[in-house]
Amino acid sequence: SRQFTRLKEAGIIDLPSRREVRILDREELEAEAG
């Protein structure tokens, strides 16, 4: 999705495969979630 792409470009998550999401910056991810 576009959100995953945006989060990846921001360095918040990594998408090593289609079925895997790796959280790189949990605090920033929580801030994005509100």
DRENDO-1510 file (C-alpha; in Angstrom, 1 decimal, always signed):
<recs>
REC; n; res; u; v; w
REC; 1; SER; +0.0; +0.0; +0.0 .
REC; 2; ARG; +1.0; +3.6; -0.3 .
REC; 3; GLN; +1.3; +3.9; +3.5 .
REC; 4; PHE; +3.8; +1.1; +3.7 .
REC; 5; THR; +5.8; +2.7; +0.9 .
REC; 6; ARG; +5.8; +6.1; +2.7 .
REC; 7; LEU; +6.8; +4.5; +6.0 .
REC; 8; LYS; +9.6; +2.6; +4.3 .
REC; 9; GLU; +10.9; +5.7; +2.6 .
REC; 10; ALA; +10.9; +7.5; +6.0 .
REC; 11; GLY; +13.0; +4.7; +7.4 .
REC; 12; ILE; +10.3; +3.7; +9.9 .
REC; 13; ILE; +9.8; +0.2; +8.5 .
REC; 14; ASP; +11.6; -2.2; +6.2 .
REC; 15; LEU; +9.8; -4.6; +3.8 .
REC; 16; PRO; +12.2; -7.4; +3.2 .
REC; 17; SER; +9.6; -9.5; +1.4 .
REC; 18; ARG; +5.9; -9.3; +0.4 .
REC; 19; ARG; +4.9; -11.2; +3.6 .
REC; 20; GLU; +7.2; -9.5; +6.1 .
REC; 21; VAL; +7.3; -6.1; +7.7 .
REC; 22; ARG; +10.2; -5.2; +9.9 .
REC; 23; ILE; +9.8; -2.2; +12.4 .
REC; 24; LEU; +12.9; -0.1; +12.5 .
REC; 25; ASP; +11.6; +2.8; +14.6 .
REC; 26; ARG; +8.8; +1.8; +16.9 .
REC; 27; GLU; +8.5; +5.2; +18.6 .
REC; 28; GLU; +8.0; +7.0; +15.2 .
REC; 29; LEU; +5.6; +4.3; +14.0 .
REC; 30; GLU; +3.5; +4.8; +17.2 .
REC; 31; ALA; +3.6; +8.6; +16.6 .
REC; 32; GLU; +2.4; +8.1; +13.0 .
REC; 33; ALA; -0.5; +5.9; +14.3 .
REC; 34; GLY; -1.6; +8.7; +16.7 .
</recs>
